Amino acid sequence: MNAVSPFASKRPDGPARLVIADDHELARAGLRSMLEGERGLEVVGEAADGTEALELCRTLRPDLALIDVRMPGMDGLETTRAVKQLCPEISVIIVTMHENSDYLISAIRAGAAGYLLKDTSRRELLTAIRHVLQGESFLNTDLTQRLLQSMSGEMRREEALTEPLTPRELEVLRLLAQGQTNRQIAQNLIISAGTVKVHVQHIIAKLNVSDRTQAAVRAVELGLVHS
């Protein structure tokens, strides 16, 4: 009997399928070598620019795309936005050498669920992929803290929610903004992971965003949580 893969896939009987997009061949080879042999993952395509990456996503329909920020022609942010518009079910992780919180916020707003630096370890890369494939987010911790700090002075408090969050939803949101997973939030609040999932769905709907990563950013913008 085959062991259950730790990586979620849209194909229950097959590995999660990945596309790598980077204009540097060595960078693509480095990512591929970190993923080769990992049970439950398969690199099904590589692209040297954004246009090629978008076409691969359109034709191959991978579970996840690893995309560099700086590429010729269509850059990584434009590519992420286009991928999410064309194939919203495909998750995106930005993998970049740029330790820049502006890139991070732009990546989140483009629809990326993860943001990693190229000097990340194999363990962190696999952890990020696992979280994102499970529908959660994974962001570089230091950059996220800097982002929240910079945004805390630019909050748009005048934008009221059409439906206020409940006290429990606010508790969940504050832990979510710290980067905690549903399981960690459940342990902290002594509730089930299923209940946390329902709260997260309500939070996303009330904040009018598409995922938990954007919910965390939106919460800071509205002054609901602080760095």
C-alpha positions, 0 to 999 in steps of 0.5 A: 500500500502506497504511503499518502503523499504530504503534498496535495494534488488535484490528481488523487492518484498522482503527484502534485505537478509543478512548473518552474519559471526563471530566465536563468537556466542555473536557477531553474536547474537549482530548483529542479535539483531540490525537488527531484526525487521528492515523493509526491512532486513532479516538475512537468515544465520549465519556462525562461520568461513570463509568456512561456510560463503562462502558456505552460500553465494554460496547457499543462494545468499544474497544481503550482507554479514557482515564478521569478520576479524579474524576467524579460518581457512579462515579469513575474508579477504580471505573469502571476496576475495573468496565471491567476486570471486564466487559471485561478486554481493554480497556486503561485509561489514567487521565488526571488533574489530580491529582499524587498517588501514592495515586491512582496506586497505586489506579489500578494496583490497579484495573487501569489500565495507564497514568497521565498528568497532564492537562498532558501533551504530545501527544507523551507522550499518543500515546507512552503510548497506543502502549505500552499498546496494545502490552500495556506500561505507561506511568506518569508518571515522577516519580509512579512514583519517589515511589510506589516510594520510599513503598512501599519502607518498607511492603514485605510481606516475610512474603508468600513466593512459591510459586515463586521467580524465577530470577536472569534473571527478577529481572534482567528484573523490576528493569528492568521496574520502572524502566519499561523496555519489552521492547525496552529490556530486551532491549538491556540484557540482550543477549537477544531481545525474544521472550525478554523477553516469555516472562520477563515472562509467567513473572514475572506468573504467579509474582507472581500479578498481571494485568499488568507494571504490577502486577508492578512494584508487587508486586515492591516490596511483596515487597522484590524490587526497590528504588526 
